[in-house]
Amino acid sequence: QVQLVESGGGLVQAGGSLRLSCVASGRTFSNNAMGWFRQAPGKEREFVARITWRGGSTYYADSVKGRFTISRDNAKNTVYLQMNSLKPEDTAVYYCAAQIGVAYDYWGQGTQVTVSS
């Protein structure tokens, strides 16, 4: 059974940092791009960041560029999202996903990030 499990969310004050982790089990995703998405209350899920399978290329939403960093450790089947200079508008449930082909076919259950002002 394939699983993606996120962790590292929590409550933090504006300007603080959090590091999210996503551990994959059931299969390896070392040959797949991985992404982070988020969904705030009352809003649609939105793209946050993406990393190619070797980690050579990264992509970010404009809203997080310069503050968030996506990375991966294929030996640990883990993807990370380092979030710095957090803002209240970053409050959301954060999901990791594995891209198979053109679609993200595997999703985690999400981890809550709450940024207080």
Secondary structure, 3 states (H helix, E strand, C coil): CCEEEEECCEEEECCCCEEEEEEEECCCCCCCCEEEEEECCCCCCEEEEEECCCCCCEEECCCCCCCEEEEEEHHHCEEEEEECCCCHHHCEEEEEEEEECCEEEEECCCEEEEEEC
